[in-house]
Amino acid sequence: MNSIILLAATRLLVPLLLMFSFYMLLRGHNTPGGGFIGGLIGATGFVVYAIACGTDLARQALRVPPEKGAMVGLGSALFAGGMAAFFGDIFFTGQWLFIGETEDDKGLPLSSVLIFDIGVYLVVLGSILTLAFALEEGV
């Protein structure tokens, strides 16, 4: 598409959409939101970029084929679910690690839930972009 307005808006919208998708991913770690909605927002950013600049440039900006990103995400989500088995818990039970723990402070909490959310984010981003790029290239 050769719209100057769309190209100018894309330069502003895409970075904002990607930052907001990352925020939603991290926010959803303990509250509503997370990997699914973050992946949808991130995919929206790349779809807008593909509409404005073409799918070839969008694939170059993505740097990783979306199919591979979805596969890595699925593996990450399954790994996060299986982590509980190493500790003798039920599948998909959240496991927590506190970094920098002291007597007064618990430290920085990291959990298997975050790994699962990142996996869901990558699966949603990869699958939506695979479909959108295929539709855009077919038109």
Sequence and secondary structure as in RCSB ss.txt:
>XXXX:A:sequence
MNSIILLAATRLLVPLLLMFSFYMLLRGHNTPGGGFIGGLIGATGFVVYAIACGTDLARQALRVPPEKGAMVGLG
SALFAGGMAAFFGDIFFTGQWLFIGETEDDKGLPLSSVLIFDIGVYLVVLGSILTLAFALEEGV
>XXXX:A:secstr
   HHHHHHHHHHHHHHHHHHHHHHHHTTTSS  HHHHHHHHHHHHHHHHHHH HHHHHHHH S HHHHHHHHHH
HHHHHHHHHHHTT  TT   EEEET  SS   EEEEHHHHHHHHHHHHHHHHHHHHHHHHHHH 
